Amino acid sequence: MRLACSIMMAGAMFASGAGAPSLAAQDAPLALGRLTGPIALDGRLDEAAWRDATPLPLTMYTPVFRGTPTQRSEIRVAYDDDHLYFGGWFYDTEPGGIRVNSLYRDRWNGDDAFAIYLDVFNDNRNAKWFGVTPAGMRFDQLVADDGQTLNGAWDAFWDAKTRITDEGWFAEVRIPFSTLGFQAVDGRAVMGLTVTRLVSRLNERVTFPAIDPMRQFRQPSVAHDVVIAGVRGERPLYATPYALGGVQQMPTLDTAAARFTTANETAREVGLDLRYGLSSELTADLTINTDFAQVEADDQQVNLDRFSLFFPEKRRFFQERADIFEFAMGSSGGRLFHSRQIGLAPDERVRVLGGARVVGRVGAWDVGLLDMQTGRTTTNPTENFGVARVRRQLFNPFSHAGAMVTSRVDGDRHNLAYGLDGDIRVVGDHYLSLRWAQTFDEQDGDGVGLLDRAQWYATWQRRVTRGFNFQVSTTRSGAAYRPDLGFLPRRDFTTANAVANWFFYTDRHPVFRRVYPGALAFSIFRNSDGVMESGQYAVWVQWDTKTGGGGWIEPKLFHEDVAEPFSIGNEVEIPAGRYTFADLQLVLSMGDGSRLRTSLDSRAGTYFDGTRVQVMLRPTWNLSRHLELGADYQMTRLRFSQRDQAADIHLARVRVRAALDARASGNAFVQYNSTTDRLALNVRLRYNFAEGTDLWLVYDEALATELSDDGVTPPPPRSQARAFIVKFTNTFRL
């Protein structure tokens, strides 16, 4: 009832005009010019057509807003019938200091960079991010929720060429209109545009338009409107078949012979992805016998609590306009839809037989449709997954409302969910966000009420990074709320949360760029008995340095009411009971512009009825543009002297990224987790013939670091699983 009243009050306020946001009058939209002649994409920028294009006015963003840049930059933009072009003249007084740390695709690693952000639907919420480094390494991402969500797994069709000279470095970028998918009316399209140049060693960034650091430069809402005329969106058909071959090995116990045997299983697969522009703003994807062999392995995690861990989606098919399918339920971590529920299962391969996906815009509506079918496994039946999502602007350009429906059917069971959401810019920088979701499942018993099968979330926040920033929120989730196509770390709870920061900028200080103290109070209550299940209360001081580093120091108080015992790392058990404990956390990080850099995250204090000391190190060393070494190491020391229990948990990751050039690259990823006593190896070699045409060689192996011997069954082999896959994909434009 309170949720409905809030929606009606907000609607009445906007309908009457009372309290409507006083939107600052943006400068008039900038009409981009057509190319006056041909351009060869070679990074030289010596054509007459570039001289005819007007440079964009640039303003320093960091380290001092509106300061005087030490390096001269020019950025020009123009277009023809099929492409949008960007040219960058990035002069440098110390060309030997130009940072080129990596040639690995989609891996920005402290390099100098030129970045372009295009809000193609001009909705002030979503953008496509294209970036290039001096070595010509490209990276692209999707920006959603006005810069709060980034999706680096997205890849697009576009080109860039760069050149380094004794004057600096120079870049040409060409983006097809078919990749942008803009909305054109009578041959005229309006988009939001932001461009930036980063001098990494100096942490010096310039932008167009001028963006106060109280906003993030990647926020679509701060982009400048630009107009292109006399254009039409393209509707290409892309076909991407793949062929895969390889061998897999898995040891099995032969009880008759009392030993483990390893059999080779040959893999031979073919499949097809199709992409077609239903309109210039709406794209359809069809996949048949989908395979994700080339996707990087997940980062292993150590669960130090009793609630489920979240793993992000990395598979490419689910990335295009993934923001449309976002339906997050605030700080509780819940999501109405999480695509990792499709085709992934622990220690079991699930075949994705195929599916279809439609994303884009129809009129004023953002639209997303998804349907996927998976095959039968030894433990799960064949399943169908369906999602429908719509969203549109409401009241003003910075507000929207939408709805989502999800369905999961396995033949014997049907789980259905729906959700309604809205984000409303009420006044100035103040936003009201509302979510309502409800599920229906055949396992529900009789007498399950409306609130029992629902979850709702409401938050009020001020979104700035200068001055006072705050957020207050509440969530309630019923005992029967079960979104089987989503993610729900805990059930049957109510939250009351508040967090605030005050940002101080220190333009004249030689070291610190800004300092921002803050505080939070998070409380989670069980609905069944009203008892506080979890609580976190903290204050901190955080800082950013002018060289790009930073850190914070934070004392924190915890409260946990454990209804049922749970184990940590298979070594210690936390008994049921009520606990209050505290620790102190210190985090330090170096600037990304250093070739050898690291971050330190350390904490120490009490933990339930014992003590915890935890240290996390993340060093990275760019030996050259061809080779990068990176590592993550987490050590957690737990001691429970009253119960004579202890655990030393180690999680280590080592990454080796190598690239001969922008086409040939390799990635070796080794992980060790002491809680599972397993060493996992993932090696991926890629040769990129052209955008969408790749040859992959993938090797995976899981090794047991300790072999159990109970004297009854024979000890298992050290190799728990092994696979070698060769995969080729080739994209055709039909």
C-alpha positions in Angstrom: 0.0 0.0 0.0 2.8 2.4 0.9 4.5 1.6 -2.5 1.3 2.4 -4.4 0.8 5.7 -2.4 4.4 6.7 -3.2 3.9 6.1 -6.9 0.6 8.1 -7.0 2.1 11.0 -5.0 5.1 11.2 -7.4 2.8 11.1 -10.4 0.6 13.8 -9.0 3.6 16.0 -8.2 4.9 15.8 -11.8 1.5 16.1 -13.4 0.9 19.4 -11.5 4.4 20.7 -12.1 5.0 21.1 -8.4 8.5 20.1 -7.4 9.5 19.4 -11.0 13.2 19.3 -11.5 14.7 22.5 -12.6 16.9 21.1 -15.4 19.8 23.3 -16.2 19.4 24.6 -19.7 21.9 22.6 -21.8 23.7 24.4 -24.6 22.0 24.1 -27.9 22.5 20.7 -29.7 25.7 20.6 -31.8 25.1 19.9 -35.4 27.9 17.6 -36.6 29.3 18.1 -40.0 29.5 15.7 -42.9 32.8 14.7 -44.3 33.8 16.9 -47.2 35.9 14.1 -48.7 37.2 10.6 -48.3 39.2 9.4 -45.2 41.7 6.5 -45.2 41.6 4.9 -41.8 45.3 4.8 -41.1 45.9 7.0 -38.0 47.6 9.8 -40.0 44.7 12.3 -40.1 46.3 14.1 -43.0 43.2 14.3 -45.2 41.6 17.7 -46.1 38.3 16.4 -44.7 39.7 16.4 -41.2 40.9 20.0 -41.5 37.4 21.0 -42.5 35.9 19.4 -39.3 35.6 21.7 -36.3 37.6 20.8 -33.1 35.5 20.1 -30.0 36.2 22.5 -27.0 37.9 20.5 -24.3 38.1 21.1 -20.5 40.3 19.6 -17.9 38.4 17.1 -15.7 41.3 15.8 -13.5 43.4 16.4 -11.6 41.9 20.0 -11.3 38.6 20.9 -12.8 39.0 23.7 -15.4 42.8 23.6 -14.8 45.3 24.2 -17.6 46.2 21.0 -19.4 49.9 20.3 -19.7 49.4 18.4 -23.0 47.6 19.8 -26.1 44.7 17.8 -27.5 42.4 18.1 -30.5 39.3 15.9 -31.1 37.2 16.2 -34.2 34.1 14.4 -35.3 32.2 14.0 -38.6 30.1 11.4 -40.5 29.2 10.1 -43.9 26.3 7.9 -45.1 27.3 4.8 -43.1 29.8 5.8 -40.3 30.6 8.1 -37.5 34.3 9.2 -37.5 36.4 10.6 -34.7 39.9 12.0 -35.0 42.3 12.6 -32.1 45.5 14.7 -32.2 47.1 13.9 -28.8 50.4 15.9 -28.5 52.8 15.0 -25.8 55.9 17.0 -24.6 57.4 13.7 -23.4 56.5 11.1 -26.1 58.7 8.5 -24.3 56.3 8.7 -21.4 53.2 7.7 -23.4 51.8 4.7 -21.6 51.3 1.6 -23.7 51.0 -1.2 -21.2 49.0 -3.8 -23.1 48.0 -5.0 -26.5 45.3 -7.3 -25.1 41.9 -6.7 -26.5 39.4 -5.2 -24.1 42.1 -4.8 -21.4 42.6 -1.2 -20.5 45.6 -1.4 -18.1 46.7 2.0 -17.2 47.4 3.0 -20.8 46.9 6.5 -22.3 43.5 6.4 -23.9 40.9 8.1 -26.1 37.3 7.3 -25.2 34.0 8.0 -26.8 30.6 7.7 -25.1 27.5 7.7 -27.2 24.0 7.8 -25.7 22.5 6.7 -29.0 18.8 6.8 -27.9 19.4 10.1 -26.0 17.7 8.7 -22.9 20.3 10.1 -20.4 20.7 6.6 -19.0 22.5 4.3 -21.3 25.6 4.7 -23.6 28.0 2.7 -25.7 31.6 3.2 -24.8 34.4 2.9 -27.4 38.0 3.3 -26.4 41.4 3.0 -28.0 45.0 3.3 -26.7 48.1 4.6 -28.5 49.0 1.0 -29.6 45.6 0.6 -31.3 44.2 -1.7 -28.6 40.4 -1.3 -28.6 38.0 -1.7 -25.7 34.3 -1.3 -25.6 31.7 -1.4 -22.9 28.0 -0.8 -22.2 27.1 1.9 -19.7 23.8 1.6 -17.9 21.9 3.2 -15.1 23.5 6.6 -15.8 27.0 5.3 -15.3 26.4 3.2 -12.2 26.7 -0.1 -14.2 29.4 -1.1 -16.7 29.4 -4.2 -18.9 32.9 -5.0 -20.2 31.9 -8.3 -21.7 30.1 -6.5 -24.6 31.9 -6.5 -28.0 30.9 -4.5 -31.1 31.8 -4.0 -34.7 34.0 -0.9 -35.2 37.5 0.0 -36.3 40.4 2.2 -35.0 43.9 3.0 -36.2 46.6 4.8 -34.2 50.1 6.1 -34.8 52.8 7.2 -32.3 55.3 9.9 -33.4 57.8 12.2 -31.7 55.0 14.7 -31.4 52.6 12.4 -29.5 50.0 10.0 -30.7 47.1 10.1 -33.1 43.9 8.1 -33.5 41.2 7.6 -36.1 38.0 5.8 -35.1 35.2 4.6 -37.4 31.9 3.4 -36.0 29.2 1.9 -38.3 25.7 3.3 -37.9 24.6 -0.4 -37.7 26.6 -0.8 -34.5 25.1 2.3 -32.9 21.5 1.5 -33.7 20.4 5.1 -33.2 16.8 6.4 -33.6 16.4 8.5 -36.7 13.2 10.6 -37.4 12.9 11.9 -40.9 16.6 11.3 -41.5 17.6 13.2 -38.3 19.1 11.6 -35.2 19.9 13.2 -31.9 22.5 11.5 -29.6 24.4 12.3 -26.4 28.1 12.6 -26.9 31.1 12.7 -24.5 34.7 12.3 -25.5 37.8 12.2 -23.2 41.6 12.0 -23.5 43.6 10.5 -20.6 47.3 11.1 -20.1 47.8 8.2 -17.7 51.2 9.0 -16.1 49.8 12.4 -15.1 46.2 11.3 -14.3 45.3 14.2 -16.6 41.9 13.9 -18.3 40.2 16.4 -20.6 36.6 16.1 -21.7 33.9 17.4 -24.0 31.6 18.7 -22.8 32.9 20.4 -19.6 31.9 18.0 -16.8 32.1 19.0 -13.1 33.7 16.1 -11.1 30.6 16.0 -9.0 29.5 13.9 -12.0 31.2 10.9 -13.4 32.5 11.7 -16.9 30.9 8.4 -18.2 27.4 9.4 -17.1 25.1 9.6 -20.2 23.1 12.4 -18.4 26.0 14.8 -18.7 26.7 14.2 -22.4 26.1 17.0 -24.9 23.4 16.5 -27.5 24.7 16.2 -31.1 22.7 16.0 -34.3 23.4 14.1 -37.5 21.1 14.7 -40.5 20.4 13.1 -43.8 21.1 9.6 -42.5 19.2 6.3 -42.0 19.9 3.4 -39.8 21.1 0.2 -41.4 19.5 -3.2 -41.1 22.3 -5.7 -41.8 22.1 -9.4 -41.4 25.1 -11.0 -39.8 25.7 -14.8 -39.7 28.3 -16.3 -37.4 28.7 -20.0 -37.7 31.2 -21.9 -35.5 32.9 -25.3 -35.6 34.4 -26.9 -32.6 36.5 -30.0 -31.9 38.4 -31.3 -29.0 38.8 -33.9 -26.4 37.6 -34.1 -22.8 38.8 -36.4 -20.0 37.0 -37.1 -16.7 38.2 -39.9 -14.3 35.5 -42.3 -13.1 35.7 -45.0 -10.4 35.6 -48.6 -11.7 34.3 -50.4 -8.6 34.8 -53.8 -10.1 38.5 -53.1 -10.7 38.9 -50.9 -7.6 40.6 -48.2 -9.5 39.9 -44.9 -11.4 39.9 -45.0 -15.1 40.1 -42.1 -17.5 38.2 -42.2 -20.8 38.6 -39.7 -23.7 35.4 -38.1 -24.9 35.6 -36.5 -28.3 33.8 -33.2 -28.8 32.5 -32.2 -32.2 30.0 -29.3 -32.4 28.7 -26.9 -35.0 26.3 -24.0 -34.4 25.1 -20.7 -35.7 24.4 -17.2 -34.5 22.3 -14.8 -36.6 21.8 -11.1 -36.0 19.4 -9.0 -38.0 18.3 -5.4 -37.7 14.5 -5.5 -37.5 14.7 -1.7 -37.7 17.5 0.8 -37.1 16.7 0.7 -33.4 15.7 -3.0 -32.9 18.0 -6.0 -33.3 17.1 -9.7 -33.3 19.6 -12.5 -32.4 19.1 -16.1 -33.0 21.4 -18.8 -31.7 21.4 -22.6 -32.5 23.4 -25.1 -30.5 25.0 -22.3 -28.5 28.6 -22.8 -27.2 30.6 -20.7 -24.8 33.9 -22.6 -24.8 36.0 -19.5 -25.2 34.6 -17.6 -22.2 37.1 -17.0 -19.4 36.7 -19.0 -16.3 35.0 -17.4 -13.3 37.1 -15.9 -10.5 36.8 -18.3 -7.6 35.6 -16.8 -4.4 35.7 -17.8 -0.7 32.4 -17.7 1.1 32.9 -16.3 4.6 29.2 -16.1 5.3 26.1 -18.2 5.0 24.6 -16.6 2.0 25.0 -17.3 -1.7 27.8 -15.7 -3.7 27.2 -13.7 -6.9 29.1 -14.4 -10.2 28.7 -12.0 -13.1 27.7 -13.0 -16.6 30.6 -13.2 -19.1 28.9 -14.9 -22.1 28.8 -12.7 -25.2 25.3 -13.7 -26.4 23.7 -12.1 -23.3 25.7 -8.8 -23.5 24.0 -6.7 -26.2 21.8 -4.1 -24.4 22.0 -6.2 -21.2 21.0 -3.0 -19.4 17.4 -3.5 -20.6 17.2 -6.7 -18.6 18.6 -5.2 -15.4 16.1 -5.5 -12.5 18.2 -5.2 -9.3 16.6 -5.1 -5.9 19.1 -2.7 -4.2 21.8 -3.5 -1.7 20.2 -6.9 -0.8 21.9 -8.2 -3.9 18.7 -9.7 -5.4 17.9 -9.7 -9.1 14.6 -10.6 -10.8 16.6 -11.9 -13.8 20.2 -13.2 -13.9 21.2 -14.8 -17.2 23.6 -17.2 -15.5 20.6 -19.3 -14.5 20.5 -20.4 -18.2 22.7 -23.2 -19.3 25.1 -23.3 -16.3 25.1 -25.9 -13.5 27.8 -26.8 -10.9 30.2 -29.6 -12.3 27.9 -30.3 -15.2 27.7 -29.2 -18.8 24.3 -28.0 -19.9 23.7 -27.9 -23.6 22.0 -24.7 -24.9 19.9 -26.0 -27.8 19.1 -22.5 -29.0 17.2 -19.4 -28.4 16.2 -15.9 -29.6 16.7 -12.4 -28.4 15.2 -9.1 -29.4 16.5 -5.9 -27.9 16.3 -2.2 -28.8 13.6 0.5 -29.0 10.1 0.7 -30.4 8.9 4.3 -30.4 9.4 5.6 -26.9 9.8 2.1 -25.4 12.9 0.1 -24.6 12.1 -3.5 -25.4 13.8 -6.8 -24.5 12.6 -10.3 -25.3 14.5 -13.5 -24.6 13.7 -17.2 -25.0 16.2 -20.0 -24.5 15.9 -23.8 -24.5 18.4 -26.1 -22.8 18.9 -29.9 -23.1 18.5 -32.6 -20.6 21.3 -33.5 -18.2 21.9 -36.4 -15.8 20.3 -34.4 -13.0 18.1 -31.8 -14.7 15.3 -32.1 -17.3 15.2 -30.0 -20.4 14.2 -26.4 -19.6 12.7 -23.3 -21.2 13.6 -19.8 -20.1 11.6 -16.7 -21.1 12.0 -13.0 -20.3 10.0 -10.0 -21.5 11.0 -6.4 -20.6 9.7 -3.0 -21.4 10.8 0.5 -20.2 10.2 4.1 -21.2 10.9 7.6 -20.0 8.5 9.1 -17.6 7.9 12.8 -16.5 11.3 14.1 -17.6 14.4 12.9 -19.5 16.0 11.5 -16.3 13.1 9.3 -15.2 11.8 6.0 -16.4 9.3 3.2 -15.5 9.1 -0.3 -16.7 7.9 -3.9 -16.3 9.4 -7.4 -16.6 8.1 -10.9 -16.8 10.2 -14.1 -16.4 9.3 -17.7 -16.9 11.2 -21.0 -16.2 9.5 -24.3 -17.2 11.0 -27.7 -16.8 8.0 -29.8 -17.8 7.0 -30.7 -14.3 7.4 -27.3 -12.7 6.6 -23.7 -13.8 8.1 -20.7 -12.1 6.6 -17.3 -13.2 7.7 -13.8 -12.0 6.8 -10.3 -12.8 8.1 -6.9 -11.7 7.4 -3.2 -11.9 10.1 -0.6 -11.5 10.6 3.1 -11.7 13.5 5.6 -11.3 12.2 9.2 -10.9 14.3 12.3 -10.8 12.2 14.3 -8.3 14.1 17.5 -7.9 17.7 18.6 -8.6 19.9 15.6 -8.0 17.4 13.7 -5.9 16.0 10.4 -7.2 13.3 8.1 -6.0 13.6 4.4 -7.1 10.8 1.9 -6.6 10.8 -1.9 -7.4 8.0 -4.4 -6.9 8.3 -8.1 -7.9 6.1 -11.2 -7.3 6.5 -14.9 -8.1 4.2 -17.8 -8.7 5.5 -21.3 -8.3 3.8 -24.7 -8.4 5.6 -25.6 -5.1 3.7 -22.8 -3.3 1.3 -24.2 -0.8 -2.3 -23.1 -0.1 -2.8 -19.8 1.7 0.4 -18.1 0.5 -0.4 -14.3 0.7 0.5 -11.4 -1.6 3.4 -10.2 0.5 4.7 -13.7 1.1 5.4 -14.2 -2.6 6.7 -10.7 -3.2 9.7 -8.5 -2.8 9.7 -4.7 -2.9 12.4 -2.1 -2.7 12.4 1.7 -2.3 15.3 4.2 -2.1 15.8 7.9 -2.0 19.2 9.2 -3.0 21.2 12.3 -4.0 23.5 11.3 -6.9 26.5 13.6 -6.8 30.2 13.3 -6.0 30.7 16.9 -4.8 29.3 18.0 -1.5 26.7 15.8 0.3 25.7 12.5 -1.2 23.3 10.1 0.6 21.0 7.1 0.1 18.3 5.7 2.3 16.5 2.5 1.3 14.3 -0.4 2.5 13.6 -3.8 1.1 11.1 -6.5 2.1 11.2 -10.1 0.7 8.5 -12.7 1.5 9.2 -16.3 2.5 7.6 -17.6 -0.7 9.3 -15.2 -3.1 11.2 -17.5 -5.4 12.6 -16.0 -8.7 14.0 -19.1 -10.3 15.4 -17.1 -13.2 16.9 -14.5 -10.9 19.3 -14.3 -8.0 18.3 -14.2 -4.3 21.1 -14.5 -1.7 18.7 -14.6 1.3 15.0 -15.1 1.9 12.2 -13.7 4.1 13.8 -10.5 5.4 13.3 -6.7 5.7 16.1 -4.1 5.5 16.6 -0.5 6.6 19.7 1.0 5.2 21.4 4.4 5.1 24.7 5.6 3.6 26.2 9.0 3.2 29.4 10.7 1.9 30.6 14.3 1.9 33.0 15.1 -0.9 35.7 17.7 -0.4 37.8 18.7 -3.4 41.4 19.8 -2.6 42.5 21.5 -5.9 45.4 23.3 -4.3 46.8 20.3 -2.3 49.9 18.8 -3.9 48.9 15.2 -3.2 45.2 14.8 -2.6 42.5 15.4 -5.3 39.6 14.9 -3.0 38.7 13.5 0.5 35.3 12.1 1.4 34.4 10.9 4.8 31.2 8.8 5.2 29.1 6.5 7.3 26.6 3.7 6.8 24.1 1.8 8.8 22.7 -1.4 7.3 20.1 -3.5 9.2 18.4 -6.7 8.0 15.5 -8.3 10.0 14.0 -11.7 9.7 10.3 -11.5 8.9 9.5 -14.7 10.8 10.4 -13.4 14.3 11.4 -9.7 13.7 14.9 -10.3 15.0 17.8 -8.5 13.5 19.6 -11.1 11.4 22.5 -8.9 10.2 23.8 -5.4 10.9 26.7 -3.4 9.7 27.6 0.1 11.0 30.7 2.0 9.9 32.4 5.3 9.5 35.3 6.0 7.1 37.6 8.5 5.5 38.4 7.9 1.8 40.7 9.8 -0.5 41.8 10.0 -4.1 45.3 11.3 -5.0 46.2 13.5 -8.0 48.3 10.7 -9.4 45.2 8.4 -9.6 45.7 6.3 -6.4 43.7 6.4 -3.3 42.4 4.4 -0.3 40.3 4.5 2.9 40.3 3.6 6.5 37.2 2.2 8.1 36.2 0.9 11.5 33.1 -1.3 11.3 30.7 -2.9 13.8 28.8 -6.1 12.9 25.8 -7.9 14.4 24.8 -11.4 13.3 22.0 -13.6 14.5 22.7 -17.2 13.3 19.6 -19.3 13.3 21.4 -22.5 12.1 25.1 -23.4 12.3 27.1 -23.0 9.1 30.7 -23.9 8.1 33.5 -21.8 6.7 36.0 -23.5 4.4 35.1 -27.0 5.6 37.3 -26.3 8.6 35.4 -24.3 11.2 31.7 -24.2 12.1 29.9 -21.1 13.4 27.3 -22.3 16.0 23.8 -20.9 16.2 23.6 -17.8 18.4 23.9 -14.0 18.5 27.2 -12.3 17.8 28.5 -8.7 17.9 32.0 -8.1 16.6 34.1 -5.4 15.0 37.2 -4.8 12.8 39.3 -2.1 11.2 39.9 -2.1 7.4 42.7 -0.2 5.6 42.8 -0.1 1.8 45.5 1.5 -0.3 45.9 1.6 -4.1 48.4 3.0 -6.6 47.6 4.9 -9.7 46.9 2.9 -12.9 49.5 4.8 -14.8 52.4 2.9 -13.1 53.8 -0.1 -15.0 54.3 -1.9 -11.6 51.4 -1.3 -9.3 49.4 -2.9 -6.6 46.6 -2.5 -4.1 46.3 -3.6 -0.5 43.1 -4.5 1.3 43.7 -5.5 4.9 41.4 -5.9 7.9 41.7 -7.3 11.4 39.4 -7.7 14.4 36.9 -10.0 16.0 34.8 -12.3 13.9 31.7 -14.0 15.4 33.1 -15.6 18.6 36.7 -15.5 17.3 39.1 -13.3 15.5 39.9 -12.6 11.8 42.9 -11.2 10.0 42.6 -10.8 6.2 45.0 -9.5 3.6 44.4 -9.1 -0.1 47.1 -8.1 -2.5 46.5 -7.4 -6.3 49.9 -6.6 -8.0 50.1 -6.0 -11.7 53.3 -5.7 -13.7 53.4 -4.7 -17.4 56.8 -5.9 -18.5 56.1 -4.5 -21.9 53.2 -3.9 -24.2 53.4 -7.6 -25.1 53.3 -9.1 -21.6 51.4 -8.5 -18.5 51.6 -10.4 -15.2 48.9 -10.0 -12.6 48.0 -11.8 -9.4 45.4 -11.7 -6.6 46.2 -13.2 -3.3 43.8 -13.4 -0.4 44.8 -14.8 3.0 42.2 -15.2 5.7 43.3 -16.3 9.2 40.4 -17.4 11.5 40.8 -18.3 15.2 38.1 -19.5 17.6 40.1 -20.3 20.8 37.0 -21.0 23.0 36.1 -23.9 20.6 39.7 -24.8 19.7 39.0 -24.3 16.0 41.1 -22.5 13.4 41.3 -22.0 9.6 43.9 -20.5 7.3 42.2 -20.0 4.0 44.2 -19.1 0.9 42.9 -18.0 -2.5 45.4 -17.2 -5.2 45.0 -16.2 -8.8 47.8 -15.6 -11.4 47.1 -14.2 -14.8 49.5 -14.0 -17.7 48.3 -11.9 -20.6 50.4 -11.9 -23.8 49.9 -10.3 -27.2 52.1 -10.3 -30.2 49.9 -7.6 -31.8 46.2 -6.5 -31.7 45.2 -9.8 -33.4 47.2 -12.5 -31.7 46.8 -12.8 -27.9 46.9 -15.4 -25.1 45.6 -15.6 -21.6 46.7 -18.1 -18.9 44.7 -18.1 -15.7 45.7 -20.2 -12.7 43.7 -20.3 -9.5 44.2 -22.1 -6.2 41.6 -22.4 -3.5 42.5 -24.0 -0.2 38.9 -24.6 0.7 38.5 -27.1 -2.2 42.2 -28.1 -2.4 42.0 -27.6 -6.2 44.3 -25.9 -8.7 42.4 -24.7 -11.8 44.1 -23.8 -15.1 42.4 -22.0 -18.0 44.5 -21.2 -21.1 43.0 -19.3 -24.0 44.8 -18.5 -27.2 43.1 -16.3 -29.8 43.8 -15.1 -33.3 41.4 -12.4 -34.4 41.3 -12.4 -38.2 38.7 -9.6 -38.2 35.9 -8.4 -36.0 33.7 -11.5 -35.4 36.2 -13.9 -37.0 38.3 -15.8 -34.5 40.3 -18.9 -33.9 40.4 -20.1 -30.3 42.5 -22.7 -28.6 41.3 -23.4 -25.1 42.8 -25.7 -22.5 41.2 -26.3 -19.1 42.3 -28.6 -16.3 41.4 -29.0 -12.6 44.1 -30.6 -10.3 43.6 -31.9 -6.8 46.4 -30.5 -4.5 45.6 -33.1 -1.8 44.5 -36.7 -2.6 42.2 -38.3 0.0 42.9 -41.9 1.0 40.4 -43.5 3.3 41.9 -47.0 2.9 38.7 -48.3 1.4 38.4 -46.6 -2.0 41.4 -46.0 -4.2 42.8 -42.5 -4.2 41.6 -40.4 -7.1 44.0 -39.2 -9.8 45.5 -35.7 -9.4 43.8 -34.5 -12.6 40.1 -34.1 -11.8 39.1 -33.0 -15.3 40.8 -31.9 -18.5 39.6 -30.5 -21.8 41.3 -29.2 -25.0 39.0 -27.3 -27.5 39.7 -25.7 -30.9 36.9 -23.4 -32.0 36.6 -21.2 -35.1 34.0 -18.6 -35.7 33.5 -16.5 -38.8 31.1 -13.6 -39.3 29.5 -12.9 -42.6 27.5 -9.8 -43.5 24.7 -11.0 -45.8 
